[in-house]
Amino acid sequence: MTDFLLLFRFRPEGPPSPAQLAKWTKWVAGLAKKGHLKNPGQPVEFSGAVLSGRDVVEGALEEDGTVVGGFMIITAKDLKQATKLVAPCPILDDDGMVEVRPLGVM
């Protein structure tokens, strides 16, 4: 099994609704029940800084109006299975994105 980092990107539009939170809870519980949830992660604040070379820019890195809003680590046998596990993620229903990246070994 390989560990995969999930980065959740979306356009910040206020806090999630109770219905959205219920979908997330159900999806994460399903991953845990099937043994694929390694670390539930947590939300990421929109403040911070981006360093590039010697430049420091206050705030979160935005691409196409989206920001990273959280992360999670799952386990899967390969990238194909990981993307299948992520396909029902509720963020995809709200025009969000999930970047699925295998974690390297040190």
Backbone as XML, in Angstrom:
<?xml version="1.0"?>
<chain id="A" units="angstrom">
  <residue number="1" name="MET">
    <atom name="N" x="0.856" y="-1.187" z="0.000"/>
    <atom name="CA" x="0.000" y="0.000" z="0.000"/>
    <atom name="C" x="0.894" y="1.239" z="0.000"/>
  </residue>
  <residue number="2" name="THR">
    <atom name="N" x="0.394" y="2.271" z="-0.643"/>
    <atom name="CA" x="1.103" y="3.542" z="-0.730"/>
    <atom name="C" x="0.269" y="4.619" z="-0.046"/>
  </residue>
  <residue number="3" name="ASP">
    <atom name="N" x="0.944" y="5.557" z="0.599"/>
    <atom name="CA" x="0.250" y="6.701" z="1.193"/>
    <atom name="C" x="0.118" y="7.791" z="0.143"/>
  </residue>
  <residue number="4" name="PHE">
    <atom name="N" x="-1.046" y="8.437" z="0.127"/>
    <atom name="CA" x="-1.322" y="9.523" z="-0.807"/>
    <atom name="C" x="-1.779" y="10.754" z="-0.034"/>
  </residue>
  <residue number="5" name="LEU">
    <atom name="N" x="-1.213" y="11.886" z="-0.406"/>
    <atom name="CA" x="-1.620" y="13.170" z="0.150"/>
    <atom name="C" x="-2.747" y="13.718" z="-0.709"/>
  </residue>
  <residue number="6" name="LEU">
    <atom name="N" x="-3.831" y="14.110" z="-0.074"/>
    <atom name="CA" x="-4.933" y="14.756" z="-0.769"/>
    <atom name="C" x="-4.918" y="16.228" z="-0.386"/>
  </residue>
  <residue number="7" name="LEU">
    <atom name="N" x="-4.851" y="17.100" z="-1.374"/>
    <atom name="CA" x="-4.920" y="18.540" z="-1.151"/>
    <atom name="C" x="-6.257" y="19.021" z="-1.700"/>
  </residue>
  <residue number="8" name="PHE">
    <atom name="N" x="-7.047" y="19.617" z="-0.842"/>
    <atom name="CA" x="-8.381" y="20.064" z="-1.224"/>
    <atom name="C" x="-8.332" y="21.541" z="-1.607"/>
  </residue>
  <residue number="9" name="ARG">
    <atom name="N" x="-8.682" y="21.850" z="-2.863"/>
    <atom name="CA" x="-8.664" y="23.214" z="-3.381"/>
    <atom name="C" x="-10.100" y="23.642" z="-3.675"/>
  </residue>
  <residue number="10" name="PHE">
    <atom name="N" x="-10.416" y="24.880" z="-3.305"/>
    <atom name="CA" x="-11.753" y="25.406" z="-3.595"/>
    <atom name="C" x="-11.738" y="26.922" z="-3.553"/>
  </residue>
  <residue number="11" name="ARG">
    <atom name="N" x="-12.835" y="27.504" z="-3.985"/>
    <atom name="CA" x="-13.019" y="28.956" z="-3.903"/>
    <atom name="C" x="-13.687" y="29.261" z="-2.570"/>
  </residue>
  <residue number="12" name="PRO">
    <atom name="N" x="-13.017" y="30.008" z="-1.699"/>
    <atom name="CA" x="-13.615" y="30.288" z="-0.387"/>
    <atom name="C" x="-14.877" y="31.140" z="-0.527"/>
  </residue>
  <residue number="13" name="GLU">
    <atom name="N" x="-15.968" y="30.596" z="-0.021"/>
    <atom name="CA" x="-17.258" y="31.298" z="-0.100"/>
    <atom name="C" x="-17.999" y="31.229" z="1.230"/>
  </residue>
  <residue number="14" name="GLY">
    <atom name="N" x="-17.283" y="31.182" z="2.320"/>
    <atom name="CA" x="-17.924" y="31.095" z="3.619"/>
    <atom name="C" x="-17.887" y="29.680" z="4.153"/>
  </residue>
  <residue number="15" name="PRO">
    <atom name="N" x="-18.399" y="29.500" z="5.363"/>
    <atom name="CA" x="-18.357" y="28.178" z="5.991"/>
    <atom name="C" x="-19.270" y="27.183" z="5.272"/>
  </residue>
  <residue number="16" name="PRO">
    <atom name="N" x="-18.943" y="25.894" z="5.366"/>
    <atom name="CA" x="-19.788" y="24.877" z="4.733"/>
    <atom name="C" x="-21.149" y="24.788" z="5.420"/>
  </residue>
  <residue number="17" name="SER">
    <atom name="N" x="-22.143" y="24.392" z="4.652"/>
    <atom name="CA" x="-23.488" y="24.214" z="5.196"/>
    <atom name="C" x="-23.543" y="22.913" z="5.991"/>
  </residue>
  <residue number="18" name="PRO">
    <atom name="N" x="-24.576" y="22.761" z="6.830"/>
    <atom name="CA" x="-24.737" y="21.493" z="7.546"/>
    <atom name="C" x="-24.840" y="20.297" z="6.592"/>
  </residue>
  <residue number="19" name="ALA">
    <atom name="N" x="-25.499" y="20.488" z="5.448"/>
    <atom name="CA" x="-25.615" y="19.394" z="4.474"/>
    <atom name="C" x="-24.247" y="19.026" z="3.904"/>
  </residue>
  <residue number="20" name="GLN">
    <atom name="N" x="-23.416" y="20.031" z="3.610"/>
    <atom name="CA" x="-22.071" y="19.767" z="3.109"/>
    <atom name="C" x="-21.238" y="19.031" z="4.159"/>
  </residue>
  <residue number="21" name="LEU">
    <atom name="N" x="-21.335" y="19.472" z="5.407"/>
    <atom name="CA" x="-20.587" y="18.808" z="6.483"/>
    <atom name="C" x="-21.026" y="17.353" z="6.649"/>
  </residue>
  <residue number="22" name="ALA">
    <atom name="N" x="-22.317" y="17.090" z="6.511"/>
    <atom name="CA" x="-22.827" y="15.717" z="6.623"/>
    <atom name="C" x="-22.257" y="14.837" z="5.512"/>
  </residue>
  <residue number="23" name="LYS">
    <atom name="N" x="-22.160" y="15.377" z="4.285"/>
    <atom name="CA" x="-21.577" y="14.612" z="3.175"/>
    <atom name="C" x="-20.112" y="14.286" z="3.453"/>
  </residue>
  <residue number="24" name="TRP">
    <atom name="N" x="-19.367" y="15.289" z="3.965"/>
    <atom name="CA" x="-17.951" y="15.074" z="4.286"/>
    <atom name="C" x="-17.800" y="14.004" z="5.361"/>
  </residue>
  <residue number="25" name="THR">
    <atom name="N" x="-18.604" y="14.097" z="6.404"/>
    <atom name="CA" x="-18.542" y="13.133" z="7.507"/>
    <atom name="C" x="-18.781" y="11.718" z="6.990"/>
  </residue>
  <residue number="26" name="LYS">
    <atom name="N" x="-19.772" y="11.564" z="6.126"/>
    <atom name="CA" x="-20.097" y="10.250" z="5.569"/>
    <atom name="C" x="-18.951" y="9.732" z="4.691"/>
  </residue>
  <residue number="27" name="TRP">
    <atom name="N" x="-18.393" y="10.597" z="3.855"/>
    <atom name="CA" x="-17.315" y="10.180" z="2.957"/>
    <atom name="C" x="-16.073" y="9.765" z="3.753"/>
  </residue>
  <residue number="28" name="VAL">
    <atom name="N" x="-15.680" y="10.575" z="4.740"/>
    <atom name="CA" x="-14.493" y="10.273" z="5.549"/>
    <atom name="C" x="-14.717" y="8.994" z="6.364"/>
  </residue>
  <residue number="29" name="ALA">
    <atom name="N" x="-15.914" y="8.831" z="6.917"/>
    <atom name="CA" x="-16.222" y="7.612" z="7.675"/>
    <atom name="C" x="-16.115" y="6.379" z="6.780"/>
  </residue>
  <residue number="30" name="GLY">
    <atom name="N" x="-16.529" y="6.495" z="5.527"/>
    <atom name="CA" x="-16.421" y="5.381" z="4.585"/>
    <atom name="C" x="-14.969" y="5.012" z="4.313"/>
  </residue>
  <residue number="31" name="LEU">
    <atom name="N" x="-14.114" y="6.027" z="4.153"/>
    <atom name="CA" x="-12.685" y="5.754" z="3.959"/>
    <atom name="C" x="-12.103" y="5.041" z="5.179"/>
  </residue>
  <residue number="32" name="ALA">
    <atom name="N" x="-12.482" y="5.511" z="6.367"/>
    <atom name="CA" x="-11.970" y="4.910" z="7.603"/>
    <atom name="C" x="-12.454" y="3.461" z="7.743"/>
  </residue>
  <residue number="33" name="LYS">
    <atom name="N" x="-13.721" y="3.245" z="7.463"/>
    <atom name="CA" x="-14.297" y="1.903" z="7.613"/>
    <atom name="C" x="-13.611" y="0.896" z="6.691"/>
  </residue>
  <residue number="34" name="LYS">
    <atom name="N" x="-13.212" y="1.347" z="5.500"/>
    <atom name="CA" x="-12.560" y="0.464" z="4.533"/>
    <atom name="C" x="-11.051" y="0.365" z="4.758"/>
  </residue>
  <residue number="35" name="GLY">
    <atom name="N" x="-10.535" y="1.070" z="5.780"/>
    <atom name="CA" x="-9.120" y="0.985" z="6.110"/>
    <atom name="C" x="-8.207" y="1.847" z="5.250"/>
  </residue>
  <residue number="36" name="HIS">
    <atom name="N" x="-8.760" y="2.848" z="4.571"/>
    <atom name="CA" x="-7.957" y="3.697" z="3.685"/>
    <atom name="C" x="-7.575" y="5.039" z="4.309"/>
  </residue>
  <residue number="37" name="LEU">
    <atom name="N" x="-8.156" y="5.399" z="5.434"/>
    <atom name="CA" x="-7.870" y="6.692" z="6.053"/>
    <atom name="C" x="-6.668" y="6.567" z="6.976"/>
  </residue>
  <residue number="38" name="LYS">
    <atom name="N" x="-5.565" y="7.186" z="6.603"/>
    <atom name="CA" x="-4.361" y="7.135" z="7.430"/>
    <atom name="C" x="-4.305" y="8.326" z="8.377"/>
  </residue>
  <residue number="39" name="ASN">
    <atom name="N" x="-4.671" y="9.505" z="7.878"/>
    <atom name="CA" x="-4.659" y="10.730" z="8.685"/>
    <atom name="C" x="-5.780" y="11.611" z="8.163"/>
  </residue>
  <residue number="40" name="PRO">
    <atom name="N" x="-6.773" y="11.934" z="9.018"/>
    <atom name="CA" x="-7.903" y="12.732" z="8.531"/>
    <atom name="C" x="-7.522" y="14.169" z="8.190"/>
  </residue>
  <residue number="41" name="GLY">
    <atom name="N" x="-6.291" y="14.559" z="8.520"/>
    <atom name="CA" x="-5.850" y="15.916" z="8.201"/>
    <atom name="C" x="-6.635" y="16.952" z="8.977"/>
  </residue>
  <residue number="42" name="GLN">
    <atom name="N" x="-6.706" y="18.139" z="8.421"/>
    <atom name="CA" x="-7.461" y="19.217" z="9.041"/>
    <atom name="C" x="-7.569" y="20.369" z="8.059"/>
  </residue>
  <residue number="43" name="PRO">
    <atom name="N" x="-8.466" y="21.310" z="8.340"/>
    <atom name="CA" x="-8.567" y="22.487" z="7.479"/>
    <atom name="C" x="-7.289" y="23.327" z="7.572"/>
  </residue>
  <residue number="44" name="VAL">
    <atom name="N" x="-7.061" y="24.117" z="6.536"/>
    <atom name="CA" x="-5.905" y="25.007" z="6.490"/>
    <atom name="C" x="-6.430" y="26.436" z="6.433"/>
  </residue>
  <residue number="45" name="GLU">
    <atom name="N" x="-5.892" y="27.309" z="7.271"/>
    <atom name="CA" x="-6.300" y="28.714" z="7.267"/>
    <atom name="C" x="-5.881" y="29.380" z="5.958"/>
  </residue>
  <residue number="46" name="PHE">
    <atom name="N" x="-6.552" y="30.455" z="5.600"/>
    <atom name="CA" x="-6.246" y="31.168" z="4.365"/>
    <atom name="C" x="-5.172" y="32.227" z="4.553"/>
  </residue>
  <residue number="47" name="SER">
    <atom name="N" x="-4.698" y="32.405" z="5.761"/>
    <atom name="CA" x="-3.601" y="33.335" z="6.001"/>
    <atom name="C" x="-2.287" y="32.577" z="5.870"/>
  </residue>
  <residue number="48" name="GLY">
    <atom name="N" x="-1.179" y="33.283" z="5.931"/>
    <atom name="CA" x="0.124" y="32.641" z="5.837"/>
    <atom name="C" x="1.021" y="33.454" z="4.938"/>
  </residue>
  <residue number="49" name="ALA">
    <atom name="N" x="1.977" y="32.810" z="4.315"/>
    <atom name="CA" x="2.899" y="33.483" z="3.414"/>
    <atom name="C" x="3.401" y="32.485" z="2.378"/>
  </residue>
  <residue number="50" name="VAL">
    <atom name="N" x="3.787" y="33.028" z="1.227"/>
    <atom name="CA" x="4.375" y="32.228" z="0.159"/>
    <atom name="C" x="5.787" y="32.741" z="-0.069"/>
  </residue>
  <residue number="51" name="LEU">
    <atom name="N" x="6.765" y="31.844" z="0.018"/>
    <atom name="CA" x="8.156" y="32.216" z="-0.221"/>
    <atom name="C" x="8.573" y="31.719" z="-1.595"/>
  </residue>
  <residue number="52" name="SER">
    <atom name="N" x="9.205" y="32.604" z="-2.350"/>
    <atom name="CA" x="9.696" y="32.270" z="-3.678"/>
    <atom name="C" x="11.031" y="32.963" z="-3.858"/>
  </residue>
  <residue number="53" name="GLY">
    <atom name="N" x="12.077" y="32.172" z="-3.920"/>
    <atom name="CA" x="13.402" y="32.793" z="-3.949"/>
    <atom name="C" x="13.605" y="33.582" z="-2.673"/>
  </residue>
  <residue number="54" name="ARG">
    <atom name="N" x="13.858" y="34.853" z="-2.787"/>
    <atom name="CA" x="14.025" y="35.711" z="-1.619"/>
    <atom name="C" x="12.786" y="36.556" z="-1.334"/>
  </residue>
  <residue number="55" name="ASP">
    <atom name="N" x="11.741" y="36.375" z="-2.126"/>
    <atom name="CA" x="10.509" y="37.138" z="-1.953"/>
    <atom name="C" x="9.568" y="36.430" z="-0.990"/>
  </residue>
  <residue number="56" name="VAL">
    <atom name="N" x="8.885" y="37.219" z="-0.177"/>
    <atom name="CA" x="7.864" y="36.710" z="0.730"/>
    <atom name="C" x="6.589" y="37.489" z="0.448"/>
  </residue>
  <residue number="57" name="VAL">
    <atom name="N" x="5.526" y="36.768" z="0.126"/>
    <atom name="CA" x="4.236" y="37.386" z="-0.144"/>
    <atom name="C" x="3.262" y="36.910" z="0.918"/>
  </residue>
  <residue number="58" name="GLU">
    <atom name="N" x="2.629" y="37.844" z="1.606"/>
    <atom name="CA" x="1.645" y="37.498" z="2.633"/>
    <atom name="C" x="0.401" y="36.902" z="1.985"/>
  </residue>
  <residue number="59" name="GLY">
    <atom name="N" x="-0.207" y="35.918" z="2.645"/>
    <atom name="CA" x="-1.447" y="35.313" z="2.172"/>
    <atom name="C" x="-1.214" y="33.947" z="1.563"/>
  </residue>
  <residue number="60" name="ALA">
    <atom name="N" x="-2.308" y="33.299" z="1.234"/>
    <atom name="CA" x="-2.267" y="31.956" z="0.648"/>
    <atom name="C" x="-2.058" y="32.062" z="-0.859"/>
  </residue>
  <residue number="61" name="LEU">
    <atom name="N" x="-1.428" y="31.059" z="-1.428"/>
    <atom name="CA" x="-1.225" y="30.987" z="-2.868"/>
    <atom name="C" x="-2.563" y="30.695" z="-3.534"/>
  </residue>
  <residue number="62" name="GLU">
    <atom name="N" x="-2.969" y="31.545" z="-4.454"/>
    <atom name="CA" x="-4.212" y="31.341" z="-5.199"/>
    <atom name="C" x="-3.896" y="30.967" z="-6.627"/>
  </residue>
  <residue number="63" name="GLU">
    <atom name="N" x="-4.608" y="29.979" z="-7.119"/>
    <atom name="CA" x="-4.530" y="29.589" z="-8.524"/>
    <atom name="C" x="-5.954" y="29.511" z="-9.041"/>
  </residue>
  <residue number="64" name="ASP">
    <atom name="N" x="-6.234" y="30.257" z="-10.093"/>
    <atom name="CA" x="-7.578" y="30.265" z="-10.685"/>
    <atom name="C" x="-8.659" y="30.575" z="-9.656"/>
  </residue>
  <residue number="65" name="GLY">
    <atom name="N" x="-8.344" y="31.404" z="-8.675"/>
    <atom name="CA" x="-9.312" y="31.765" z="-7.648"/>
    <atom name="C" x="-9.501" y="30.724" z="-6.571"/>
  </residue>
  <residue number="66" name="THR">
    <atom name="N" x="-8.721" y="29.627" z="-6.619"/>
    <atom name="CA" x="-8.857" y="28.596" z="-5.597"/>
    <atom name="C" x="-7.666" y="28.627" z="-4.653"/>
  </residue>
  <residue number="67" name="VAL">
    <atom name="N" x="-7.892" y="28.140" z="-3.446"/>
    <atom name="CA" x="-6.832" y="28.025" z="-2.448"/>
    <atom name="C" x="-6.888" y="26.623" z="-1.852"/>
  </residue>
  <residue number="68" name="VAL">
    <atom name="N" x="-5.761" y="26.186" z="-1.280"/>
    <atom name="CA" x="-5.756" y="24.925" z="-0.539"/>
    <atom name="C" x="-6.485" y="25.185" z="0.772"/>
  </residue>
  <residue number="69" name="GLY">
    <atom name="N" x="-7.502" y="24.387" z="1.033"/>
    <atom name="CA" x="-8.299" y="24.581" z="2.237"/>
    <atom name="C" x="-8.172" y="23.449" z="3.235"/>
  </residue>
  <residue number="70" name="GLY">
    <atom name="N" x="-7.423" y="22.411" z="2.887"/>
    <atom name="CA" x="-7.251" y="21.302" z="3.807"/>
    <atom name="C" x="-6.470" y="20.176" z="3.159"/>
  </residue>
  <residue number="71" name="PHE">
    <atom name="N" x="-6.161" y="19.177" z="3.968"/>
    <atom name="CA" x="-5.409" y="18.027" z="3.480"/>
    <atom name="C" x="-5.861" y="16.775" z="4.211"/>
  </residue>
  <residue number="72" name="MET">
    <atom name="N" x="-5.480" y="15.632" z="3.657"/>
    <atom name="CA" x="-5.782" y="14.335" z="4.253"/>
    <atom name="C" x="-4.751" y="13.353" z="3.700"/>
  </residue>
  <residue number="73" name="ILE">
    <atom name="N" x="-4.504" y="12.277" z="4.408"/>
    <atom name="CA" x="-3.632" y="11.222" z="3.902"/>
    <atom name="C" x="-4.424" y="9.915" z="3.898"/>
  </residue>
  <residue number="74" name="ILE">
    <atom name="N" x="-4.422" y="9.270" z="2.730"/>
    <atom name="CA" x="-5.090" y="7.980" z="2.596"/>
    <atom name="C" x="-4.069" y="6.939" z="2.142"/>
  </residue>
  <residue number="75" name="THR">
    <atom name="N" x="-4.445" y="5.669" z="2.234"/>
    <atom name="CA" x="-3.612" y="4.595" z="1.700"/>
    <atom name="C" x="-4.394" y="3.901" z="0.594"/>
  </residue>
  <residue number="76" name="ALA">
    <atom name="N" x="-3.668" y="3.497" z="-0.443"/>
    <atom name="CA" x="-4.271" y="2.778" z="-1.563"/>
    <atom name="C" x="-3.182" y="1.952" z="-2.233"/>
  </residue>
  <residue number="77" name="LYS">
    <atom name="N" x="-3.592" y="0.974" z="-3.020"/>
    <atom name="CA" x="-2.578" y="0.123" z="-3.659"/>
    <atom name="C" x="-1.847" y="0.853" z="-4.779"/>
  </residue>
  <residue number="78" name="ASP">
    <atom name="N" x="-2.518" y="1.830" z="-5.420"/>
    <atom name="CA" x="-1.878" y="2.590" z="-6.488"/>
    <atom name="C" x="-2.687" y="3.865" z="-6.748"/>
  </residue>
  <residue number="79" name="LEU">
    <atom name="N" x="-2.202" y="4.682" z="-7.676"/>
    <atom name="CA" x="-2.864" y="5.956" z="-7.986"/>
    <atom name="C" x="-4.273" y="5.736" z="-8.519"/>
  </residue>
  <residue number="80" name="LYS">
    <atom name="N" x="-4.456" y="4.696" z="-9.301"/>
    <atom name="CA" x="-5.786" y="4.414" z="-9.847"/>
    <atom name="C" x="-6.798" y="4.164" z="-8.736"/>
  </residue>
  <residue number="81" name="GLN">
    <atom name="N" x="-6.423" y="3.355" z="-7.744"/>
    <atom name="CA" x="-7.336" y="3.109" z="-6.634"/>
    <atom name="C" x="-7.541" y="4.377" z="-5.812"/>
  </residue>
  <residue number="82" name="ALA">
    <atom name="N" x="-6.480" y="5.135" z="-5.607"/>
    <atom name="CA" x="-6.604" y="6.384" z="-4.836"/>
    <atom name="C" x="-7.588" y="7.332" z="-5.494"/>
  </residue>
  <residue number="83" name="THR">
    <atom name="N" x="-7.510" y="7.480" z="-6.809"/>
    <atom name="CA" x="-8.435" y="8.395" z="-7.481"/>
    <atom name="C" x="-9.873" y="7.872" z="-7.429"/>
  </residue>
  <residue number="84" name="LYS">
    <atom name="N" x="-10.049" y="6.559" z="-7.438"/>
    <atom name="CA" x="-11.398" y="5.996" z="-7.282"/>
    <atom name="C" x="-11.957" y="6.297" z="-5.889"/>
  </residue>
  <residue number="85" name="LEU">
    <atom name="N" x="-11.079" y="6.214" z="-4.882"/>
    <atom name="CA" x="-11.516" y="6.508" z="-3.517"/>
    <atom name="C" x="-11.890" y="7.987" z="-3.355"/>
  </residue>
  <residue number="86" name="VAL">
    <atom name="N" x="-11.213" y="8.846" z="-4.090"/>
    <atom name="CA" x="-11.442" y="10.288" z="-3.982"/>
    <atom name="C" x="-12.626" y="10.743" z="-4.835"/>
  </residue>
  <residue number="87" name="ALA">
    <atom name="N" x="-12.992" y="9.992" z="-5.854"/>
    <atom name="CA" x="-14.056" y="10.398" z="-6.780"/>
    <atom name="C" x="-15.361" y="10.821" z="-6.097"/>
  </residue>
  <residue number="88" name="PRO">
    <atom name="N" x="-15.796" y="10.174" z="-4.998"/>
    <atom name="CA" x="-17.033" y="10.615" z="-4.346"/>
    <atom name="C" x="-16.856" y="11.798" z="-3.379"/>
  </residue>
  <residue number="89" name="CYS">
    <atom name="N" x="-15.667" y="12.386" z="-3.319"/>
    <atom name="CA" x="-15.424" y="13.480" z="-2.375"/>
    <atom name="C" x="-16.416" y="14.626" z="-2.612"/>
  </residue>
  <residue number="90" name="PRO">
    <atom name="N" x="-17.072" y="15.095" z="-1.564"/>
    <atom name="CA" x="-18.082" y="16.141" z="-1.697"/>
    <atom name="C" x="-17.563" y="17.461" z="-2.273"/>
  </residue>
  <residue number="91" name="ILE">
    <atom name="N" x="-16.283" y="17.747" z="-2.148"/>
    <atom name="CA" x="-15.762" y="19.005" z="-2.670"/>
    <atom name="C" x="-15.922" y="19.076" z="-4.193"/>
  </residue>
  <residue number="92" name="LEU">
    <atom name="N" x="-15.947" y="17.905" z="-4.839"/>
    <atom name="CA" x="-16.083" y="17.855" z="-6.291"/>
    <atom name="C" x="-17.495" y="18.253" z="-6.738"/>
  </residue>
  <residue number="93" name="ASP">
    <atom name="N" x="-18.471" y="18.137" z="-5.845"/>
    <atom name="CA" x="-19.844" y="18.564" z="-6.145"/>
    <atom name="C" x="-19.975" y="20.084" z="-6.143"/>
  </residue>
  <residue number="94" name="ASP">
    <atom name="N" x="-19.025" y="20.758" z="-5.519"/>
    <atom name="CA" x="-19.087" y="22.220" z="-5.366"/>
    <atom name="C" x="-17.983" y="22.918" z="-6.151"/>
  </residue>
  <residue number="95" name="ASP">
    <atom name="N" x="-17.593" y="22.347" z="-7.291"/>
    <atom name="CA" x="-16.565" y="22.925" z="-8.164"/>
    <atom name="C" x="-15.190" y="23.009" z="-7.515"/>
  </residue>
  <residue number="96" name="GLY">
    <atom name="N" x="-14.947" y="22.224" z="-6.490"/>
    <atom name="CA" x="-13.626" y="22.153" z="-5.891"/>
    <atom name="C" x="-12.776" y="21.127" z="-6.614"/>
  </residue>
  <residue number="97" name="MET">
    <atom name="N" x="-11.536" y="21.005" z="-6.181"/>
    <atom name="CA" x="-10.598" y="20.057" z="-6.781"/>
    <atom name="C" x="-9.866" y="19.309" z="-5.674"/>
  </residue>
  <residue number="98" name="VAL">
    <atom name="N" x="-9.419" y="18.113" z="-5.993"/>
    <atom name="CA" x="-8.577" y="17.347" z="-5.080"/>
    <atom name="C" x="-7.328" y="16.938" z="-5.846"/>
  </residue>
  <residue number="99" name="GLU">
    <atom name="N" x="-6.179" y="17.344" z="-5.327"/>
    <atom name="CA" x="-4.913" y="16.897" z="-5.898"/>
    <atom name="C" x="-4.496" y="15.656" z="-5.138"/>
  </residue>
  <residue number="100" name="VAL">
    <atom name="N" x="-4.237" y="14.576" z="-5.857"/>
    <atom name="CA" x="-3.857" y="13.287" z="-5.264"/>
    <atom name="C" x="-2.398" y="13.050" z="-5.588"/>
  </residue>
  <residue number="101" name="ARG">
    <atom name="N" x="-1.548" y="12.985" z="-4.543"/>
    <atom name="CA" x="-0.105" y="12.857" z="-4.748"/>
    <atom name="C" x="0.445" y="11.729" z="-3.892"/>
  </residue>
  <residue number="102" name="PRO">
    <atom name="N" x="1.183" y="10.782" z="-4.493"/>
    <atom name="CA" x="1.817" y="9.747" z="-3.673"/>
    <atom name="C" x="2.902" y="10.358" z="-2.805"/>
  </residue>
  <residue number="103" name="LEU">
    <atom name="N" x="3.006" y="9.891" z="-1.579"/>
    <atom name="CA" x="4.048" y="10.369" z="-0.672"/>
    <atom name="C" x="5.298" y="9.519" z="-0.862"/>
  </residue>
  <residue number="104" name="GLY">
    <atom name="N" x="6.434" y="10.162" z="-0.934"/>
    <atom name="CA" x="7.690" y="9.464" z="-1.095"/>
    <atom name="C" x="8.170" y="8.864" z="0.217"/>
  </residue>
  <residue number="105" name="VAL">
    <atom name="N" x="9.155" y="8.024" z="0.119"/>
    <atom name="CA" x="9.749" y="7.377" z="1.281"/>
    <atom name="C" x="11.102" y="8.005" z="1.538"/>
  </residue>
  <residue number="106" name="MET">
    <atom name="N" x="11.388" y="8.314" z="2.797"/>
    <atom name="CA" x="12.680" y="8.904" z="3.144"/>
    <atom name="C" x="13.537" y="7.889" z="3.854"/>
  </residue>
</chain>
